[in-house]
Amino acid sequence: MNSTAMENDKRGALPRLLNKIGLSGPYAVWMTGFILIPLLLIIWYGLTDKTGAFTLENILSITASDHAKALCSPWGCHS
């Protein structure tokens, strides 16, 4: 392989790499909008009260009998 062919091959590598990265852009936007943002909102609302102060009360309330029934019913848990 001569030097001109090697230079052309090196120049073509960067556009090919950018093209591959560019194809993942729409998925990254979709993933951010429909997975990460809702997940962060669930975590935020789970760890704050109505005034916006940090609390674990929401997380601890899952162990209440009403919530336990709702969480176990699809799997047939009996409490």
Secondary structure, 3 states (H helix, E strand, C coil): CCHHHHHHHHHHHHHHHHHHHHHCHHHHHHHHHHHHHHHHHHHHHHCECCCCCECCHHHHHHHCHHHHHHHHHHHCCCC
